[in-house]
Amino acid sequence: MNILVTSRSFAKTNSEAWERLEANGFSLRRCAGNPTPATLAREVDDIDVLIIGNDTVNSVVMDAAPALKLVHMHGTGLDGIDIEYATSRGILVANAPGANVNAVAEMTLAMMLNAARGIGKHARLLRAGTWQRTPGREVSSSIVGIVGLGNIGRRVAELLRGFRPKLIAFDAFTDQVWAEANGIEMVASVDELIIQADFVVLTLPLTHQTKHMVNDRTLGLMKKDAFIVNSARGGLVDDAALVRAVEEGRIAGAALDVFAQEPLPLDSPLRRPEDIEITPHLAASSRESAARVSAIVADNVIAIIKKGQRDIAVNFKG
């Protein structure tokens, strides 16, 4: 059984997951860089299992892999995988939900603090020789709106409790009991949240319904001194609309760790405004979370391929 690994973080901080797969009869190799579907298609003709990062696995890749049985995401998000086509081919799809929750939540909090106090901007100015001290704002005095109260959204809320902001949230599947127990006011719509919030924090999946949920219209509802914080998926935000809103002073800024195209192109307009802080999809990349995710992936691959436990896989149409 041959495994191709495109995830750069799989078994990097701890080789145990790699070694365990080899001990179970798998032959593993890495695919360098950030492969495009066309590049990946040239690597998969003898591959049974793909362990991917933030890569695109579409029909081009799957058609080039006649032996492919399983595509396993090294993390949570499945939006880069054509699940419907995989299902039609009998290829299973799996992920590792929950293992990177704390890492992403902590990074989201760091992004909020960075935006609130202009840490990155002032550091760049200081290195360039400018001593400038622009007053920031305190998260404690703010209204933080969390869009999506899944595992990560809930952990963000838990971490924020120590700062004592007003917490509001929207989720399509409201757990009112949990929200009340954790001091969160649930609102009826994303629009209502955006109108109130000083920080709009996105912690939800990318779907057909959520794509470009941050757009010209919704940005127009925000306070002029409010921020967007996105550690979920780049496609949630209409980049051009966000850049216009920041450059025209219609919102204060944004903190983005994810992008519709990764790596972020050198000519991306998101690089232009100094009040849009950008980081290279770091949120899930802690040493601890990488080890946890790698262990889960190895366990799942062995269980699905060697033991036939197909119910572990997430395999559905849509």
Wavefront OBJ file of the C-alpha trace (Angstrom):
o trace
v 0.000 0.000 0.000
v 1.454 3.345 -1.095
v 0.800 6.643 0.667
v 1.599 10.063 -0.788
v 1.877 12.851 1.802
v 1.371 16.434 0.643
v 0.837 17.841 4.145
v 4.039 19.567 5.185
v 3.273 19.099 8.891
v 2.359 15.403 8.906
v 4.761 13.604 11.291
v 7.192 16.530 11.171
v 7.415 17.268 14.891
v 7.104 13.614 15.857
v 8.001 10.759 13.491
v 5.954 8.189 15.430
v 2.912 8.411 13.113
v 5.076 7.870 10.018
v 6.897 4.951 11.643
v 3.635 3.341 12.762
v 2.269 3.411 9.216
v 5.484 1.848 7.914
v 5.258 -0.840 10.615
v 1.773 -1.652 9.304
v 3.058 -2.273 5.790
v 2.568 1.127 4.166
v 5.184 2.744 1.945
v 5.213 6.536 2.352
v 6.713 9.358 0.360
v 6.341 13.122 0.457
v 5.294 15.418 -2.367
v 7.377 18.600 -2.256
v 6.039 22.134 -2.246
v 2.430 23.157 -2.765
v 1.342 20.914 -5.635
v -1.322 22.043 -8.070
v -3.868 19.434 -9.155
v -1.926 18.974 -12.387
v 1.324 18.433 -10.482
v -0.358 16.096 -8.020
v -1.904 14.091 -10.859
v 1.601 13.208 -12.068
v 2.468 11.748 -8.640
v -0.493 9.486 -7.870
v -0.604 6.704 -10.462
v 0.450 4.077 -7.867
v -1.057 5.708 -4.764
v -3.613 4.040 -2.488
v -3.873 6.778 0.150
v -3.415 10.555 -0.006
v -2.655 12.480 3.193
v -3.167 16.104 2.242
v -2.851 19.568 3.714
v -4.530 22.579 2.154
v -4.374 21.063 -1.317
v -6.946 20.597 -4.050
v -7.949 17.024 -4.814
v -10.347 17.146 -7.756
v -11.427 14.838 -10.554
v -8.134 15.417 -12.397
v -6.176 14.048 -9.447
v -8.548 11.161 -8.756
v -8.722 10.078 -12.404
v -4.927 9.855 -12.399
v -5.012 7.540 -9.363
v -6.685 4.250 -10.317
v -5.712 2.606 -6.991
v -6.796 5.492 -4.769
v -8.939 4.306 -1.859
v -8.727 7.101 0.722
v -8.078 10.847 0.837
v -7.324 11.926 4.408
v -7.145 15.584 5.357
v -4.370 16.389 7.853
v -6.754 18.638 9.759
v -10.432 19.469 9.548
v -11.430 21.397 6.408
v -12.650 19.300 3.480
v -13.454 22.104 1.039
v -10.406 21.332 -1.131
v -11.710 17.829 -1.884
v -14.371 17.080 -4.486
v -16.309 14.777 -2.170
v -19.123 14.166 -4.622
v -16.697 12.927 -7.283
v -14.821 10.870 -4.678
v -18.101 9.241 -3.681
v -18.890 8.412 -7.310
v -15.485 6.725 -7.566
v -15.845 4.826 -4.273
v -12.992 6.803 -2.737
v -13.372 7.473 0.974
v -12.679 10.890 2.501
v -11.689 11.441 6.132
v -10.479 14.226 8.393
v -9.240 14.759 11.951
v -11.708 17.094 13.653
v -10.931 18.447 17.090
v -7.190 17.863 17.247
v -6.233 21.437 16.341
v -9.074 23.237 18.130
v -6.935 24.806 20.832
v -4.178 25.851 18.445
v -6.608 27.614 16.103
v -8.496 29.237 18.969
v -5.300 30.596 20.552
v -4.138 31.963 17.201
v -7.537 33.581 16.668
v -7.214 35.348 20.000
v -3.690 36.476 19.086
v -4.988 37.847 15.780
v -7.684 39.811 17.607
v -5.159 41.352 20.006
v -2.820 42.152 17.130
v -5.604 43.950 15.272
v -6.902 45.709 18.383
v -3.520 47.202 19.303
v -1.899 47.434 15.878
v 1.030 45.304 17.060
v 2.199 44.186 13.633
v 1.811 47.631 12.067
v 3.732 49.370 14.861
v 6.481 46.748 14.758
v 6.935 47.360 11.024
v 7.023 51.140 11.542
v 9.568 50.849 14.334
v 11.874 48.641 12.260
v 11.638 51.243 9.496
v 12.775 53.965 11.917
v 9.426 55.530 12.824
v 8.482 55.930 16.497
v 4.699 56.107 16.260
v 2.209 55.274 19.007
v -1.354 55.109 17.752
v -3.898 54.303 20.476
v -5.513 50.917 20.071
v -8.566 49.459 21.741
v -9.172 46.987 24.524
v -10.880 43.709 23.757
v -12.344 43.884 27.269
v -14.382 46.941 26.289
v -15.566 45.457 23.009
v -18.390 43.409 21.589
v -16.979 40.243 20.047
v -19.201 38.466 17.547
v -18.389 34.837 16.762
v -19.866 33.438 13.558
v -19.952 29.670 14.032
v -20.073 27.997 17.448
v -18.486 24.693 16.545
v -15.533 23.306 18.472
v -13.229 26.182 17.533
v -15.816 28.929 18.034
v -16.620 27.573 21.479
v -12.965 27.407 22.465
v -12.460 30.999 21.283
v -15.376 32.025 23.497
v -13.869 30.159 26.464
v -10.502 31.872 26.015
v -12.176 35.269 25.711
v -14.059 34.938 28.978
v -10.978 36.106 30.879
v -11.019 39.371 28.940
v -14.713 39.913 29.803
v -15.962 41.414 26.527
v -19.614 41.183 25.581
v -19.891 37.960 23.575
v -22.501 37.470 20.890
v -22.705 34.644 18.381
v -24.605 33.242 15.437
v -24.780 29.582 14.556
v -27.194 27.778 12.275
v -27.588 25.074 14.947
v -27.917 26.972 18.205
v -27.153 25.254 21.494
v -28.941 27.770 23.700
v -28.130 25.909 26.910
v -24.367 25.972 26.229
v -24.500 29.607 25.104
v -26.307 30.759 28.235
v -23.995 28.766 30.484
v -21.000 30.497 28.860
v -22.374 34.018 28.850
v -22.988 34.250 25.117
v -25.940 36.087 23.625
v -27.193 34.303 20.518
v -28.425 36.575 17.739
v -30.934 35.750 15.034
v -28.777 36.417 11.951
v -25.274 37.122 10.717
v -26.416 40.632 9.791
v -27.503 41.328 13.368
v -24.115 40.145 14.641
v -22.166 42.219 12.120
v -24.099 45.377 12.960
v -23.272 45.065 16.681
v -19.759 43.602 16.782
v -16.451 45.417 17.189
v -14.711 42.185 16.169
v -16.382 39.820 13.693
v -14.669 36.454 14.225
v -15.183 33.781 11.557
v -14.950 30.193 12.818
v -17.167 28.264 10.428
v -16.710 25.981 7.410
v -16.608 27.124 3.796
v -19.710 25.926 1.952
v -21.786 27.129 -0.974
v -23.897 29.033 1.558
v -21.001 30.683 3.422
v -18.759 31.587 0.467
v -18.141 35.371 0.417
v -20.403 35.913 3.415
v -18.173 38.926 4.085
v -18.884 41.063 1.033
v -19.707 44.631 0.002
v -23.167 44.420 1.532
v -22.194 42.918 4.876
v -19.086 45.108 5.197
v -21.428 48.055 4.766
v -23.255 46.992 7.930
v -20.141 47.063 10.115
v -19.035 49.803 12.474
v -16.308 52.052 11.079
v -13.944 51.020 13.898
v -14.661 47.267 13.641
v -12.376 44.432 12.516
v -12.784 41.166 10.621
v -10.831 38.207 12.073
v -10.643 35.105 9.874
v -8.787 31.939 10.883
v -11.277 29.592 9.192
v -11.271 29.636 5.377
v -10.238 32.349 2.929
v -13.259 31.880 0.706
v -15.529 33.240 3.441
v -14.308 36.722 2.538
v -14.605 38.620 -0.746
v -11.018 39.913 -0.872
v -11.671 42.819 -3.235
v -14.602 44.035 -1.141
v -12.533 43.832 2.047
v -9.642 45.792 0.557
v -12.028 48.514 -0.631
v -13.691 48.747 2.775
v -10.348 49.097 4.594
v -8.763 51.506 2.114
v -11.859 53.703 2.097
v -11.989 53.755 5.901
v -15.359 52.022 6.102
v -13.975 49.518 8.623
v -10.857 49.651 10.808
v -9.091 46.617 9.430
v -8.784 42.850 9.377
v -6.610 39.982 10.565
v -6.420 37.105 8.097
v -4.646 33.773 8.440
v -6.379 32.063 5.505
v -6.819 32.935 1.852
v -8.824 31.798 -1.148
v -5.529 31.091 -2.938
v -2.592 29.745 -0.956
v 0.234 30.607 -0.900
v -1.004 34.193 -1.133
v 0.097 35.598 -4.516
v 2.695 38.353 -4.450
v 0.341 40.650 -6.355
v -2.634 40.053 -4.045
v -4.353 43.333 -3.111
v -4.602 41.988 0.449
v -0.899 42.749 0.831
v -1.476 46.450 0.218
v -3.372 47.947 3.206
v -1.284 48.183 6.383
v -4.444 47.673 8.429
v -4.961 44.177 7.017
v -2.688 41.901 9.025
v -1.813 38.690 7.178
v -0.175 35.466 8.347
v 0.545 32.321 6.289
v -2.155 29.892 7.539
v -0.438 29.387 10.886
v -3.446 28.847 13.116
v -3.417 25.047 13.272
v 0.374 24.851 13.211
v 1.432 24.272 16.781
v 3.812 21.472 17.677
v 1.192 19.961 19.943
v -1.646 20.009 17.425
v 0.542 18.678 14.611
v 1.458 15.653 16.731
v -2.179 15.051 17.703
v -3.447 15.333 14.133
v -0.703 13.059 12.764
v -1.538 10.397 15.341
v -5.248 10.548 14.460
v -4.520 10.337 10.730
v -2.248 7.311 11.188
v -4.834 5.584 13.365
v -7.583 6.269 10.832
v -5.568 5.082 7.823
v -4.740 1.817 9.582
v -8.339 1.339 10.740
v -9.891 2.137 7.347
v -7.446 0.417 5.002
v -6.146 -2.468 7.129
v -9.196 -3.198 9.275
v -11.999 -2.105 6.947
v -13.612 0.303 9.420
v -15.191 2.449 6.729
v -17.517 4.263 9.137
v -14.563 6.377 10.289
v -14.514 8.150 6.924
v -16.608 11.191 6.086
v -18.079 10.196 2.753
v -21.119 12.060 1.529
v -22.495 13.893 -1.481
v -22.581 17.672 -1.689
l 1 2 3 4 5 6 7 8 9 10 11 12 13 14 15 16 17 18 19 20 21 22 23 24 25 26 27 28 29 30 31 32 33 34 35 36 37 38 39 40 41 42 43 44 45 46 47 48 49 50 51 52 53 54 55 56 57 58 59 60 61 62 63 64 65 66 67 68 69 70 71 72 73 74 75 76 77 78 79 80 81 82 83 84 85 86 87 88 89 90 91 92 93 94 95 96 97 98 99 100 101 102 103 104 105 106 107 108 109 110 111 112 113 114 115 116 117 118 119 120 121 122 123 124 125 126 127 128 129 130 131 132 133 134 135 136 137 138 139 140 141 142 143 144 145 146 147 148 149 150 151 152 153 154 155 156 157 158 159 160 161 162 163 164 165 166 167 168 169 170 171 172 173 174 175 176 177 178 179 180 181 182 183 184 185 186 187 188 189 190 191 192 193 194 195 196 197 198 199 200 201 202 203 204 205 206 207 208 209 210 211 212 213 214 215 216 217 218 219 220 221 222 223 224 225 226 227 228 229 230 231 232 233 234 235 236 237 238 239 240 241 242 243 244 245 246 247 248 249 250 251 252 253 254 255 256 257 258 259 260 261 262 263 264 265 266 267 268 269 270 271 272 273 274 275 276 277 278 279 280 281 282 283 284 285 286 287 288 289 290 291 292 293 294 295 296 297 298 299 300 301 302 303 304 305 306 307 308 309 310 311 312 313 314 315 316 317 318
